[in-house]
Amino acid sequence: MAEAQAQQRGGYADDGPATAEGGVRLEVDGEIATITLARPEKRNAQTFATWSALARIGESLPEQVRVVVVKGEGPSFSAGIDLRMFTPEGVPGQGSFGSAAKSDGADFEQRIRQAQAGFLWLRRPEIVSIAAVQGHAIGAGFQLALSCDLRIVADDVSFCMKEPALGLVPDLTGTKPLVELVGLAKAIDICLTARTVHADEAMRIGLAERVVAGGDLDQAVREKVAQLLSTNRDAAVATKRLLQGAQARTLEEQSVAEGIEQAARIKALFG
């Protein structure tokens, strides 16, 4: 009953269109929300409906949620874009890239921005997002993992930015976090060769915070969630805001921002 109520609060009942078409399931348990890509027969390949479902979750996420876990059902996190979107027929009821591209250029750019909305909200300061990644995390799947604050991965993970090999560019908000995590040269290497990054390299270059055996992935995520929930919520939100803005500020500017946030915290605690 609690799970059903949580899914309905997010707009995703088991028999609703988000699960049937987008392959996305939301469960809310108190301060924890779990988003599951639930098309294991397609290795959780993504479509326009997937991105719409993710965006709607962000719009309707209950205020009490502090941690969002994103995972894939079955052996893969997400194998990327559903290949039917590259065919003339496309995905039933959703069309294809070809049909979408025939529209006005501005309209297609707007459609891309709508898809990006399903990824951008995972970086909001009031939540911490964790990608629990196993198996394939290709293209759009890689970018979804990059949209999260933290990545805990199984030892069979395969990251790959496939878009350039398909004549495309990564456009689901993944390029900036990739550069920030691994540096420009390594990001160029990963994207322009479309090569696979396995678990050991992902850990070494900063794509993953932790690598565990596949059977231990869920437990590792639970442990990290418990650690995150052990800190003061308001302090965590303020600290994440500071960390997110740090790269764009000078040291002096960051010092001022720290003072503003700390003054607000002291006032809240003792004022």
N, C-alpha and C positions, 0 to 999 in steps of 0.2 A: 504493500500500500504506500509506504513512504517513497519507494522508488517511483511508482506511478505518479504520485503527486509531484515529485521533483521534476519528472519529465514533462508533466503538463504545465508547470510553472514556466519552464523554458520553451513551451510550445512544441514539444516533440513527443507526443504519445507514440507508443510502439507501432500503431497502425497508421500514423500520420504520414503526410507527403515527405517530410524531412528524412524519415527513415527509408521510405520506399524509394524515393528518387535520389536524395542526396547521400544516403547511406551514412547518416550521422545520428548518434544517440547521445543524449545528455542525461546524466544522473547527478542529482545534488543531494549531498549528505551533510547538513549543517554548513560548515565553513569550507567544505571541499566540493568542487564540481569536477566531474569526470566526463570528458568528451571522447567518445569512441567512434572512430571511422569503422563502419560496420558493413563493408562489402568484401568479406574475405574471399569470396569466389572470384573477385576482380583484383585481388591484392590491394583492396581499398583505393583503387584508382579514383581520381577526382573529376567532377564535372561542374558545370555551371550551378547545378542544384546543390552540390556539396558546398560551394563557396557561399551561396545564399543562405544555406542552413547555418554555417559557421557565423556569418554576419548576424543572423537573427539571434543566435545564442548570446553573442556579445551585447546586443541591444537589450535583451531581457534577463540578463544574468542577475540572480537575486543579490541584494546588497550585502547579505551576510557572508558571501563567498570571499575567502581570502586566497585560496590556492586552487588553480585550475590544472588538471592533469589531462594531457592529450595523448591518446594511445590508439593503436590499431588492433582490430580483431583478427585473429589468425596469425600466420607466420610473418606477415609483412606489416610495417607501419603504413606505408603508402607507396605504391609503385609509380606515382606521378599522375599525369593526366590520362583519363580514359581514352584509349587510342581511337575509339569510335568518333571522337570529336574531330579527328583529322580526315574522316571519310565524308563523301558528299551527303550520305544519309544522316550522319551525326547520331546523337543519343536521342531515342524517342522522346518527343515532347520538349526537347531542349535545343535541337538544332546542332550545328557544327561551327567550327572556326570559319570554314569557308562561307557559310551562309551569313554569319555575323560580320565577316569582313566586307561583304558586299554592301553593307549599310554605310551611311555617312561616317567619315573618319572620326568626327567628334563623338558620334554615338558609340562607336566601338571603344574609344578611349574611356568614355563614361562607363561602359560595361566592365572594362578592366578595373577601374576605380571601385566599382561595386564589388568585384571579386576580391580586391585587396582589402576591403573593409572586413572580410572574414578573418584576416590575418593580423591586421593592425591592432585590434583591441586587446590582443593577448599581451601587449606590452604596457597596458595601463598600470600606473603606479599603485593603485589600490589592490592589485592582485599580484601573485607570483605564479607564473605559468611554467609547467614542467612537461617536456616531451619525453615520453617513455617509448624508446625507439628500438624496434627489433627488425631484423631482416632488411628488406628494401626500403630505403628512403630516397626516392628518385625524383628529380625535378621538383614538381609541386610538393611532393612529400618531404624532400630536403628543405624546401622553403618553409613549410609548415613547422618543421622542427626548429629551424632558425628563428621563427617568429616567437618561440618560447624563451623565457629567461634562462632556463636550465635544460640540459639534455642529459638524461641517464640512459645508457644504451646497453643492449645485449651484445655479447661478443661475436654475434653473427651479423652485425649491422653492416649495411652497404650504403654509404652516402654517395650520390652522384648528381651533379648539375647537368642534366641531359639536354637542356634547351638549345645551346649553341650547335650541338650535333644535329638537331632537327631544323636548323635554320631560324631559330627563335632566340629571344633573350629571356633571362629570368625576370619575371615581372610581378611576382607575388610577394614583394617586399623582402626578398632574401639577400639582395646584393649588399646592402649596407651592413647588416649584422655579420655577414660572412667576412667582409673586409675588416670589421672591428674585431672579430674573433681571431682571425688567422693572419691578418696583414694583407696588403695589396698584392705583393708578388705571389703569395701562396693562393690567394683568391683567383688571380688570373690563371695560374696553373690548373687549379681545380676546375674552373669553368670552361676555359678555352680548350682543354684537352678532353673534357667530359669523362674524365677517368673516375674510377671508384676509390673512395676513401674507406678503408676498413677500420675496425674498432681501435686497433693499436695506434694507428696514425691519428685517428680522431681524438684520442685522449692526449697524444703527444702535442698536437698543434692547437688544442683548446676548443675543439668542436664539442667535446663531451666532458662533463664534470666527473662522471664515473662510468666504468665499464664493469659489467657483471655477467655471469653465466645466464643464459636465457631463462632458465627456471627460477632465477633469483630476481628477475626484473621487477616484478610486482612488489616484492618485499623491500627492495632498495628504494622504490618510489615511496612506499608507505613510511619508511624511515625518514626520508627527506621531508615529506609533508609534515610529519610530527615535529621535526626540528624547526621548520618554518613557522608552525603554529605556536611554538613555545615562546616566541618573542612578542612584545607589545605591538598590537596592530597599528596604532597611529604612528609609533616610532618607525615601524617597518615601512609604512607608506612614505613618510617623510624622507627616510634614508634612501629608498629606491628613487625618489624624485631627484635627490642630490646626485646619486650615482649616474642616473640617465643624463643629467645635464652637464656632467663633469667635463666630457671631452670638448664640448662647445664653448667652455668658459676658460678664461685665464685663471691662474692660481689665485689672484686677487679677487676676481669675480666669484670664484668658488668659495673663497673664504667668507665673502659677504653673504652668499647663499646659505652657507652653513650657519652663520650667525642668525639669520632670519628664521630658519627652520628651528634652531635650538631655542630661540627666544619664545617661539610659539609653543614648543613642547614644555618648557619650564612654566610658562603661564598656565598651560592646560593642567599640569601636574600640581602646581603649588599656588596658582593665582586665586 
